[in-house]
């Protein structure tokens, strides 16, 4: 930070010695009034910019932390094998096929030659029982 020798109060209270051939006192006072206003405006601007700088640095730090967390979250959530929803659905379908095919095969071995009968559903006409032949 810039270290200044004067502040607004120092400029305002400055007293000059009078001399016989000195400057016009009113002219010096008017000029010092202008310097005081400018100096005060610069001080306010410096204070504002320092606060803004601190706010922006804090925001950058926060966004950097969020980016690191987001990056680590993305890396842990996406496996390196590249498994997609399609792959998962395909595996699930294969598992269901194995489970239900083996169950049908076991049921058909238990009741060889006897077709399975399913109870009537509301879609069946006249309350008929449907016959399902096991797949071989």
Protein Blocks (a to p, Z undefined) as FASTA:
>chain_A
ZZdfbdfklmmmpccdddfklccfklmmmmmmmmmmmmmmmmmmmmmmmmmmmmmmmmmm
mmmmmmmmmmmmmmmmmcfkopafklmmmmmmmmmmmmmmmmmmmmmmmmghiacddddd
fkbghhiacdddddZZ
